[in-house]
Amino acid sequence: MKKIQWSRLSLVALATVLLWLKTYIVYKTSFEIKIENWKQEFILFLNPLSFLLFVFGFGLFMKETKQKRYILISSFAISAVLFANVVFYRFFNDFLTIPVLFQTSNMSDLGSSVNELLNVSDLLYFTDFAILALIVSVKPVLAAYRPASKMHRRAYFLGAAAVAFFNLALAETERPQLLTRTFDREMLVKNIGTYNYHIYDIFLQSKSSAQRALADGSELADIKNYVSANYKKPNEEMFGIAKEKNVILISMESTQNFVINEKVNGQEITPFLNDFIKESYYFENFYHQTAQGKTSDSEFLVDNSLYPLSRGAVFFTHSGNEYNATPAILKDKGYFTAALHANNKSFWNRDIMYQSFGYDRFYSLPDYQVSKENSVGWGLKDIDFFEQSVQHLKEMPKPFYAKFITLTNHFPFDLEEEDQFIQPYNSADKTVNNYFPTVRYQDEALKNFIQRLKEEGLYEDSIIILYGDHYGISENHNEAMGQFLGKEVTPFVSTQLQKVPLIIHIPGQEGRTISKVSGQIDLKPTILHMLGIGTKGSIEFGADLFAKDKMDFTVLRDGSFVTKKYVYTRDICYDKETEQPTDKNACEPYLAKAKNELQYSDKIIYGDLLRFYEAADQE
């Protein structure tokens, strides 16, 4: 009798239970999923089950040999998906999406970053697969094959469907309109599970692919009306202040604003930038608005004044779209437009996307002398990059628009001892410790570059814009960051850490610190207005940073937003003065604006709506 009872515990059931329990353990140990009550905890525990029941349930239709092979392959594949999310989460504090998986051309350049994220202990993530493989090979009674009748299979899948609907119903009571919040991947994973989230992501990808084919331009009317109603008139004193000047735009890799005017081990982290802001316009409440595309997202924001997508990178998913980017606009005004980045031209699909943006020339890896001696981490060191780039600038037709993308201050923040101008920070977190020396090295590289511009006679004839592209330290390092800041990293503090430096140097202008809340999306109209080029009629969501009636408001890609008095993130409204939650009604007036801007921008990208845009509308 015992033998019959044991034989009923099939390999299908064993594989389901092992992977179910493992997934829950991974949720609790590898992801930072905020749980507020017992119901959320129960949903988190339950949500992997329906998917696993369906996937392994197909084994019930198979004969013994095929069933065992199918169960093992499925177990390994699902474990691999889970582990891939774990590795991705370790740095990006986010979950994988289908568009990210298609960014395979980036993989060859990720070497040091991926190696830093992997550990020998990661083999434990495949423990359940090893157990199943051992059971199949040894063939104990637990793995005994038991044919399933048609009635048995029908009951099984009805049960699986019941679990799925019960899970979804519970999730909807906990978070209404859950499936409309596609930008909040943590919320989706918490409620429907990692695996079901990926299935939903496939649906979203299919839906987005169909949007372009069905778009006819009619949706542009509402967007134009919205943009027109929110247009901010340029500041007369600043409009055309840099007319016919060169534009030097520098993207500072992984540079967050908290390093400005701060010290580590008693030494300034950014001594040059601290001085440079005194003779420049410095925006102390300027936020990055990037998502999974990181640096490429910041480029997209700055050149187009459109939001990036919440899933994947526009540089990969929509490189064939038509855009009205700053380089193309300036090209029509007689500017030579160039991007300079000492990396493979195909990384982030830049060689294709830069053509869509209207760049005349991309100075990439073949345009630089790169050797083992002058490289570290991701490639050419910043000091050498800027030094070699000066010659490219000298040879460019004038006036020019030149965008530089730095490399050295990139995760995992490797730096040779001879290049360290300050010592690493002292905490239990290697990533945070090493971040400060690479920021300091970048600062020295910028100092040398500005000096070379002066020596070559380019300094006085150029406006110089420096901005941080995205965060360098993710929420996975909150403990060490809390130690550095001297306070707990709450969701409010984490949002404030998304500030990045913005410094605009205009020859002959005195320095001034501007506190207005702003973001990367505001740079395009700001640059064009400084050059005396109007943007009225242009479809963009940013506003001139110098406009007198510029609103204190910026939207982050995850749906969070910041105003003069409030920060809204994770469905909580925070008072900036007290840094504590306040009545949600205080943030209510801004919710619709934040949602509209993200949705309108998404429609433009998914539908390739700018192909219907008449450039003649722009004044």
Salt bridges, closest charged atoms under 4 A:
GLU36 OE2 - LYS34 NZ 3.96
GLU41 OE1 - LYS28 NZ 3.14
GLU64 OE2 - LYS68 NZ 3.15
ASP94 OD1 - ARG185 NE 2.86
GLU116 OE2 - LYS430 NZ 3.44
ASP122 OD1 - ARG90 NH2 2.62
ASP128 OD1 - LYS22 NZ 2.76
ASP184 OD2 - ARG181 NH2 3.52
ASP201 OD1 - ARG311 NE 2.50
GLU236 OE2 - LYS233 NZ 3.99
GLU253 OE2 - HIS410 NE2 3.88
GLU253 OE2 - HIS470 NE2 3.16
ASP275 OD1 - LYS278 NZ 3.57
GLU299 OE2 - ARG350 NE 2.84
GLU299 OE1 - LYS403 NZ 2.65
ASP303 OD2 - LYS403 NZ 3.19
ASP360 OD1 - LYS331 NZ 3.14
ASP367 OD1 - ARG361 NH2 3.07
GLU387 OE1 - ARG452 NE 3.12
GLU416 OE1 - LYS381 NZ 3.05
ASP419 OD2 - LYS381 NZ 2.71
ASP429 OD2 - HIS477 ND1 2.66
ASP443 OD2 - ARG440 NH1 3.82
GLU444 OE1 - ARG440 NH1 2.90
GLU444 OE2 - LYS447 NZ 3.94
GLU455 OE1 - ARG452 NH1 3.13
GLU456 OE1 - LYS394 NZ 3.32
GLU456 OE2 - ARG452 NH1 3.02
ASP461 OD1 - LYS245 NZ 3.61
ASP469 OD2 - HIS470 NE2 3.34
GLU475 OE1 - ARG570 NH2 2.66
ASP522 OD2 - LYS550 NZ 3.69
GLU540 OE1 - LYS524 NZ 3.50
ASP544 OD2 - HIS529 ND1 2.73
ASP571 OD2 - ARG175 NH2 3.34
ASP571 OD1 - ARG181 NH2 3.56
GLU579 OE2 - LYS487 NZ 3.35
GLU597 OE2 - LYS593 NZ 3.03
ASP602 OD1 - ARG557 NH1 2.91
ASP608 OD2 - ARG212 NH2 2.75
ASP608 OD2 - ARG611 NE 3.70
ASP617 OD2 - LYS224 NZ 3.04
